[in-house]
Amino acid sequence: MNQPNENRTGFLGTYFDRNAVLRIARLAGILGWVLLAFYVYITLISVGQFWSYVATGAASYEGTNIFDRLSIPTMQLSQLSPGLVYFTMLKVAQQALLILLDVEDNSRRAARKAH
């Protein structure tokens, strides 16, 4: 109860638990990389599997038009797009949390200087 006046400020903003925010931000960054690696792995497996089918003759481009031939690699690469979206959104969330933490630190510093 007997806290010095130095620790009290007139700033009435939300006080984040700094360590919890840093843990969540770090977790979001790590999860973004893990999901991106997973989707890259799945895409590489899919592309490798298709080309092994083509090499062994199990799948063939024979009898297909140019549009079908172009759509097959596009379908396999489109498996990567959710991973890119998840990665981007998690990295944006990570940076947004860090920015909000900096804004709060700056507000606290400004409130201390005002008193």
PyMOL commands that set and color helices and strands:
alter all, ss='L'
color gray80, all
select helices_A, chain A and resi 18-56+66-114
alter helices_A, ss='H'
color red, helices_A
deselect
rebuild
show_as cartoon
